[in-house]
Amino acid sequence: MLAHRLPLRRHLLVLRRKRPDAERPYRAFGYPLLPALYIVVSLFIAVCILVMKPRFSWPGLILVALGAPVYFLWRKHSQAADGRG
């Protein structure tokens, strides 16, 4: 669950920095402090889970890591099909 939401908060910070004039359909409460704090706390919890319950957490992490090459290959293939790659 944390691994799913963490990139969303990170992208919020990146998008608001890269495109400050973009339309904002909603306001991020406490921006940038609360999203940054969420990222730090989530990373801390994720590391604690990896250290304290490695038997249960490492297989999930490995499974996600195995999906990363598939994602990048799929992305490369779709960009080539669209004529962008």
Short mmCIF file of the C-alpha atoms (twelve columns), coordinates in Angstrom:
data_MODEL
# 
_entry.id   MODEL 
# 
loop_
_atom_site.group_PDB 
_atom_site.id 
_atom_site.type_symbol 
_atom_site.label_atom_id 
_atom_site.label_alt_id 
_atom_site.label_comp_id 
_atom_site.label_asym_id 
_atom_site.label_seq_id 
_atom_site.Cartn_x 
_atom_site.Cartn_y 
_atom_site.Cartn_z 
_atom_site.pdbx_PDB_model_num 
ATOM 1  C CA . MET A 1  0.000  0.000   0.000   1 
ATOM 2  C CA . LEU A 2  2.780  2.412   0.871   1 
ATOM 3  C CA . ALA A 3  4.684  1.546   -2.280  1 
ATOM 4  C CA . HIS A 4  1.616  2.442   -4.327  1 
ATOM 5  C CA . ARG A 5  0.943  5.835   -2.776  1 
ATOM 6  C CA . LEU A 6  4.538  6.998   -2.369  1 
ATOM 7  C CA . PRO A 7  5.123  7.767   -6.076  1 
ATOM 8  C CA . LEU A 8  1.849  9.690   -6.202  1 
ATOM 9  C CA . ARG A 9  3.038  12.087  -3.509  1 
ATOM 10 C CA . ARG A 10 6.452  12.388  -5.134  1 
ATOM 11 C CA . HIS A 11 4.881  13.196  -8.494  1 
ATOM 12 C CA . LEU A 12 2.758  15.874  -6.854  1 
ATOM 13 C CA . LEU A 13 5.912  17.646  -5.705  1 
ATOM 14 C CA . VAL A 14 7.675  17.186  -9.058  1 
ATOM 15 C CA . LEU A 15 4.704  18.321  -11.149 1 
ATOM 16 C CA . ARG A 16 4.111  21.434  -9.096  1 
ATOM 17 C CA . ARG A 17 7.785  22.347  -9.422  1 
ATOM 18 C CA . LYS A 18 8.080  21.625  -13.170 1 
ATOM 19 C CA . ARG A 19 4.733  23.159  -14.173 1 
ATOM 20 C CA . PRO A 20 3.890  25.896  -11.673 1 
ATOM 21 C CA . ASP A 21 1.379  27.518  -14.040 1 
ATOM 22 C CA . ALA A 22 -0.621 24.348  -14.740 1 
ATOM 23 C CA . GLU A 23 -4.286 24.283  -13.786 1 
ATOM 24 C CA . ARG A 24 -4.875 22.938  -10.274 1 
ATOM 25 C CA . PRO A 25 -8.247 21.173  -9.972  1 
ATOM 26 C CA . TYR A 26 -7.702 20.811  -6.216  1 
ATOM 27 C CA . ARG A 27 -5.454 22.295  -3.577  1 
ATOM 28 C CA . ALA A 28 -2.951 20.093  -1.785  1 
ATOM 29 C CA . PHE A 29 -3.461 20.838  1.901   1 
ATOM 30 C CA . GLY A 30 -0.216 21.832  3.594   1 
ATOM 31 C CA . TYR A 31 1.795  21.817  0.360   1 
ATOM 32 C CA . PRO A 32 4.789  21.275  0.254   1 
ATOM 33 C CA . LEU A 33 5.308  20.336  3.900   1 
ATOM 34 C CA . LEU A 34 2.648  17.632  4.309   1 
ATOM 35 C CA . PRO A 35 3.352  15.754  1.038   1 
ATOM 36 C CA . ALA A 36 7.083  15.805  1.842   1 
ATOM 37 C CA . LEU A 37 6.408  14.632  5.403   1 
ATOM 38 C CA . TYR A 38 4.202  11.836  4.037   1 
ATOM 39 C CA . ILE A 39 7.054  10.676  1.788   1 
ATOM 40 C CA . VAL A 40 9.557  10.643  4.659   1 
ATOM 41 C CA . VAL A 41 7.228  8.816   7.060   1 
ATOM 42 C CA . SER A 42 6.212  6.290   4.378   1 
ATOM 43 C CA . LEU A 43 9.837  5.512   3.578   1 
ATOM 44 C CA . PHE A 44 10.566 5.073   7.282   1 
ATOM 45 C CA . ILE A 45 7.631  2.676   7.719   1 
ATOM 46 C CA . ALA A 46 8.610  0.733   4.587   1 
ATOM 47 C CA . VAL A 47 12.192 0.307   5.821   1 
ATOM 48 C CA . CYS A 48 10.948 -0.768  9.266   1 
ATOM 49 C CA . ILE A 49 8.699  -3.383  7.676   1 
ATOM 50 C CA . LEU A 50 11.557 -4.649  5.495   1 
ATOM 51 C CA . VAL A 51 13.827 -4.962  8.531   1 
ATOM 52 C CA . MET A 52 11.333 -6.327  11.081  1 
ATOM 53 C CA . LYS A 53 9.355  -8.694  8.843   1 
ATOM 54 C CA . PRO A 54 11.742 -9.677  6.050   1 
ATOM 55 C CA . ARG A 55 10.102 -13.066 5.565   1 
ATOM 56 C CA . PHE A 56 6.902  -11.374 4.426   1 
ATOM 57 C CA . SER A 57 8.139  -8.113  2.921   1 
ATOM 58 C CA . TRP A 58 11.121 -9.110  0.756   1 
ATOM 59 C CA . PRO A 59 9.160  -11.450 -1.535  1 
ATOM 60 C CA . GLY A 60 6.767  -8.606  -2.302  1 
ATOM 61 C CA . LEU A 61 9.625  -6.216  -2.946  1 
ATOM 62 C CA . ILE A 62 11.283 -8.739  -5.250  1 
ATOM 63 C CA . LEU A 63 8.013  -9.225  -7.123  1 
ATOM 64 C CA . VAL A 64 7.678  -5.475  -7.670  1 
ATOM 65 C CA . ALA A 65 11.329 -5.259  -8.744  1 
ATOM 66 C CA . LEU A 66 10.751 -8.017  -11.297 1 
ATOM 67 C CA . GLY A 67 7.912  -5.987  -12.760 1 
ATOM 68 C CA . ALA A 68 10.112 -2.918  -13.366 1 
ATOM 69 C CA . PRO A 69 11.901 -4.329  -16.460 1 
ATOM 70 C CA . VAL A 70 8.532  -5.387  -17.884 1 
ATOM 71 C CA . TYR A 71 7.229  -1.844  -17.402 1 
ATOM 72 C CA . PHE A 72 10.217 -0.241  -19.129 1 
ATOM 73 C CA . LEU A 73 10.109 -2.699  -22.031 1 
ATOM 74 C CA . TRP A 74 6.369  -2.111  -22.426 1 
ATOM 75 C CA . ARG A 75 6.901  1.645   -22.313 1 
ATOM 76 C CA . LYS A 76 9.708  1.487   -24.879 1 
ATOM 77 C CA . HIS A 77 7.546  -0.674  -27.149 1 
ATOM 78 C CA . SER A 78 4.536  1.661   -26.892 1 
ATOM 79 C CA . GLN A 79 6.685  4.744   -27.593 1 
ATOM 80 C CA . ALA A 80 8.170  3.041   -30.664 1 
ATOM 81 C CA . ALA A 81 4.655  2.150   -31.862 1 
ATOM 82 C CA . ASP A 82 3.544  5.772   -31.404 1 
ATOM 83 C CA . GLY A 83 6.567  7.017   -33.341 1 
ATOM 84 C CA . ARG A 84 8.116  8.730   -30.330 1 
ATOM 85 C CA . GLY A 85 10.927 6.239   -29.755 1 
# 
